[in-house]
Amino acid sequence: MLKDLGTPARGLVRAAGVPREIRRRRTILVLIILACFTLIVLDARRSAGSPVEPLRAGAAAVFGPLESTASSARQPVDNLRDRFAETDKLKAENEKLHSENDKLRQELNTTDYARNRAGELDSLLRLAPKFTMTPARVIGIGSLQSFNHTVTIDAGTADGVRADMTVINGSGLVGRVVRTTEATATVLLIGDRNSTVGGRLNSTLALGFVSGRGELAGTLDYKLVDLKAKPRIGDRIVTWGSSGNAPYVPGVPIGVVTSVSATAGGLGTTATIKPYVDPTRIDTVGVVTGPPARPARPQLKPTTTAGKGS
């Protein structure tokens, strides 16, 4: 009789139940691991004739072109990135240069203006060193009520400026103050039709009157008091002053005679004057706020001859 061997061991059943494909894969994996280990050992001890060297050369031959192709494909991207970076850098430098250029131009303009104004102040002081003056700047130009030609200056009653004060610059007579506020004053230019200034010929000391024609930067008319006096072309005219130095102080240059003509229908002559001051180009002016600083006039005493007693 056959003897019952019983149930086979659980381990044998499991081993017998493993599929062949899985066993084959396990075997291949073990062989690959052994091969890799062997190659590592051989490469660590390699020499010029190492058996691994042909494999390395083959890998280089296969993957080298691929790496070169990848590098070539990446190069335009790198170049584009570098170009953007360079563009940003150039843009920043350009903005910096523009800023520095604007700053230098502003400094140059300011320097020129300061130099010009300093020159005007020097000329003003040389022209009238005997007068007490308040310096001011022209801050506006325009008409006032019935006047045609006026300018506004940045000095007023707070600076001692009042109406009927003489206004001059480094070239000569500008006009007279006609209205004031605490901080500003309005100056009537000598070219206005309502302006009349007493003028004296430098050459002969003959007196006359200078009248405006209503031209902002035009010529003036000059008529002598003495009908027999005849001015000449090139004669210079200065103010002969007013009572109490208001509105005009004496000795301020007005202009130069450019032509002379006979007075129509009467005696005497009328001269045309080119003023020294161009009102379209004035900036710094001086308002005469005090009397001429001069020493006391000497007194003239008659000389007497004492008679001899007998």
C-alpha positions in Angstrom: 0.0 0.0 0.0 1.2 3.5 -0.7 2.0 5.4 2.4 0.7 8.9 2.8 3.6 11.3 2.9 1.5 14.1 4.3 1.4 17.8 3.3 4.7 19.1 1.7 6.6 21.8 3.6 5.3 25.4 3.2 8.7 26.6 1.9 8.9 24.0 -0.8 5.5 24.9 -2.0 6.3 28.6 -2.2 9.6 28.0 -4.0 7.9 25.7 -6.5 5.2 28.3 -7.0 7.6 31.2 -8.1 7.1 31.9 -11.7 10.0 31.3 -14.0 10.1 34.8 -15.4 10.6 36.3 -12.0 13.5 33.9 -11.3 15.1 34.9 -14.6 14.9 38.6 -13.8 16.4 38.0 -10.4 19.3 36.1 -11.9 20.0 38.9 -14.5 19.9 41.5 -11.8 22.5 39.6 -9.7 24.7 39.2 -12.8 24.5 43.0 -13.5 25.4 43.9 -10.0 28.4 41.5 -10.1 29.5 42.9 -13.4 29.3 46.5 -12.1 31.3 45.6 -9.1 34.0 43.9 -11.3 34.2 47.0 -13.5 34.6 49.2 -10.5 37.5 47.1 -9.1 39.2 46.9 -12.5 38.8 50.7 -13.1 40.4 51.4 -9.7 43.4 49.4 -10.7 43.4 50.5 -14.4 46.6 51.2 -16.3 47.1 52.2 -19.9 45.9 48.7 -21.1 42.9 48.5 -18.8 40.1 46.5 -20.3 37.7 49.2 -19.2 39.4 51.8 -21.4 37.6 50.6 -24.6 34.3 50.9 -22.9 35.1 54.4 -21.7 36.2 55.4 -25.2 33.0 53.9 -26.7 30.9 55.8 -24.3 32.7 59.0 -25.1 32.2 58.4 -28.8 28.5 57.9 -28.3 27.7 60.6 -25.7 30.3 63.2 -26.8 28.4 64.4 -29.9 25.2 64.5 -27.8 26.8 66.6 -25.2 28.3 68.9 -27.9 24.9 69.2 -29.5 23.3 70.1 -26.2 25.9 72.7 -25.6 25.4 74.2 -29.0 21.7 74.3 -28.5 22.1 76.0 -25.1 24.6 78.6 -26.4 22.0 80.9 -28.1 20.0 80.9 -24.9 23.1 81.8 -22.9 24.0 84.5 -25.4 20.5 86.0 -25.3 20.6 86.1 -21.5 24.1 87.8 -21.6 22.8 90.3 -24.2 19.8 91.2 -22.0 22.2 91.7 -19.0 24.5 93.8 -21.1 21.6 95.9 -22.4 20.4 96.6 -18.8 23.9 97.6 -17.8 24.3 100.0 -20.8 20.8 101.4 -20.0 21.8 102.1 -16.4 25.1 103.7 -17.5 23.2 105.8 -20.1 20.8 107.1 -17.5 23.6 107.9 -15.1 25.5 109.8 -17.9 22.3 111.7 -18.7 21.8 112.7 -15.1 25.4 113.8 -14.7 25.2 115.8 -18.0 22.0 117.6 -16.8 23.7 118.4 -13.5 26.7 119.8 -15.2 24.6 121.8 -17.6 22.6 123.2 -14.7 25.8 124.1 -12.8 27.1 125.8 -16.0 23.9 127.8 -16.5 23.9 128.8 -12.8 27.5 129.7 -13.0 27.0 131.9 -16.0 24.0 133.6 -14.4 25.9 134.2 -11.2 28.8 135.6 -13.1 26.6 137.9 -15.1 24.8 139.2 -12.1 28.1 139.7 -10.3 29.2 141.7 -13.3 26.1 143.8 -13.2 26.6 144.5 -9.5 30.2 145.6 -10.1 29.0 147.9 -12.9 26.3 149.3 -10.7 28.8 150.1 -7.9 31.2 151.7 -10.4 28.5 153.8 -11.9 27.2 155.4 -8.7 29.5 154.9 -5.8 28.3 158.1 -4.2 24.7 157.0 -3.8 23.1 154.8 -1.1 21.3 152.1 -3.1 19.1 149.0 -2.4 19.9 146.3 -5.0 16.9 144.5 -6.5 16.0 142.1 -9.3 13.5 142.6 -12.1 10.8 139.9 -11.6 8.2 141.1 -14.1 7.4 143.4 -17.0 4.1 144.8 -18.0 1.8 147.8 -18.1 0.3 149.6 -15.1 -2.9 151.6 -15.5 -2.2 154.4 -18.0 1.5 153.6 -18.3 2.8 151.5 -21.2 6.1 150.3 -20.1 6.9 149.3 -16.5 8.9 146.6 -14.7 8.4 145.0 -11.3 11.3 144.6 -8.9 11.6 142.5 -5.8 12.2 145.3 -3.3 9.5 147.4 -1.6 8.7 149.5 1.5 10.3 146.8 3.8 13.6 147.6 2.0 13.2 151.4 2.2 11.9 151.8 -1.3 9.3 154.5 -1.9 7.6 156.2 -4.8 9.6 158.8 -6.8 13.0 157.1 -6.3 15.6 156.8 -9.0 16.2 153.3 -10.4 19.5 152.6 -12.2 21.7 149.7 -13.4 25.3 149.3 -14.4 24.7 151.0 -17.7 22.6 154.0 -16.7 19.1 155.3 -15.9 16.3 152.7 -15.9 13.4 154.8 -14.6 11.6 155.9 -11.4 9.5 154.1 -8.8 5.8 154.9 -9.3 4.1 152.4 -6.9 5.3 150.2 -4.0 4.1 147.3 -1.8 5.9 145.8 1.2 7.9 143.4 -1.0 7.8 144.8 -4.5 7.9 148.1 -6.5 6.7 149.1 -10.0 9.2 151.1 -12.0 8.2 153.4 -14.9 10.8 153.0 -17.7 12.2 156.2 -19.3 10.9 155.0 -22.7 7.3 155.4 -21.6 5.3 158.3 -23.2 4.5 159.6 -19.7 8.2 159.8 -18.7 10.2 163.1 -18.8 13.7 163.3 -17.4 15.8 166.4 -17.1 19.0 165.9 -19.0 22.3 167.8 -19.3 24.8 167.7 -22.2 28.1 166.5 -20.9 30.0 168.6 -23.4 28.4 172.0 -22.8 26.3 171.5 -19.6 23.3 172.7 -21.5 20.0 171.7 -20.0 17.0 170.0 -21.7 14.3 167.4 -21.3 14.4 163.7 -22.4 11.0 162.3 -23.3 9.9 158.7 -24.1 8.3 157.7 -27.3 6.4 154.7 -25.9 8.9 152.2 -27.3 10.1 149.5 -25.0 13.6 149.4 -26.3 13.5 152.3 -28.8 15.0 155.8 -29.0 14.2 158.9 -26.9 13.7 162.6 -27.8 15.8 165.4 -26.3 14.9 169.0 -26.5 17.1 171.7 -25.1 15.9 174.6 -22.9 18.2 177.0 -24.6 16.8 177.3 -28.2 20.2 178.5 -29.5 22.1 175.5 -28.1 22.9 172.8 -30.6 23.8 169.3 -29.5 26.1 167.2 -31.6 26.0 163.6 -32.6 28.0 161.6 -30.0 27.2 164.0 -27.1 26.4 162.1 -23.9 23.5 163.1 -21.7 23.2 162.7 -17.9 20.4 163.6 -15.5 20.7 167.0 -14.0 18.7 166.0 -11.0 15.5 167.0 -9.2 14.6 169.0 -6.1 15.3 166.8 -3.1 16.7 164.1 -5.5 13.2 163.0 -6.3 12.4 161.5 -8.7 15.9 161.7 -10.2 19.3 162.1 -8.7 22.0 164.0 -10.7 24.8 162.6 -12.8 23.2 159.3 -14.0 23.9 158.5 -17.7 20.8 158.5 -19.9 22.1 158.0 -23.4 24.0 159.3 -26.4 22.9 161.6 -29.2 22.5 159.8 -32.5 20.9 162.5 -34.7 19.9 166.2 -34.6 17.1 167.9 -36.5 15.5 171.4 -36.4 12.3 171.7 -34.5 9.3 171.9 -37.0 7.6 175.3 -36.9 9.8 176.8 -34.2 13.2 177.6 -32.9 15.7 175.2 -31.5 16.7 171.7 -32.3 15.5 168.2 -31.3 18.0 165.4 -30.8 17.4 161.7 -30.9 18.9 159.7 -28.1 19.9 156.0 -27.9 19.5 155.1 -24.2 22.3 153.2 -22.5 19.9 150.8 -20.8 18.1 148.1 -22.8 15.0 147.4 -20.7 14.5 144.0 -22.3 17.8 142.8 -20.9 17.9 144.1 -17.3 18.1 141.9 -14.3 19.9 143.6 -11.4 19.1 147.2 -10.6 19.7 149.6 -7.8 17.1 151.9 -6.2 18.7 155.1 -4.9 17.3 155.2 -1.3 19.6 157.8 0.2 21.2 161.2 -0.6 24.6 161.3 -2.2 27.3 160.5 0.4 29.5 163.5 0.2 31.5 165.7 2.6 30.1 169.0 3.8 30.6 171.7 1.2 33.2 174.3 2.1 32.0 177.8 2.8 33.3 180.6 0.8 34.2 183.7 2.8 35.0 187.1 1.3 38.5 188.4 1.9 38.7 191.9 3.5 41.7 194.2 3.6 42.2 196.0 6.9 42.8 199.7 6.6 45.8 201.4 8.2 44.9 203.8 11.0 46.5 207.2 11.1 
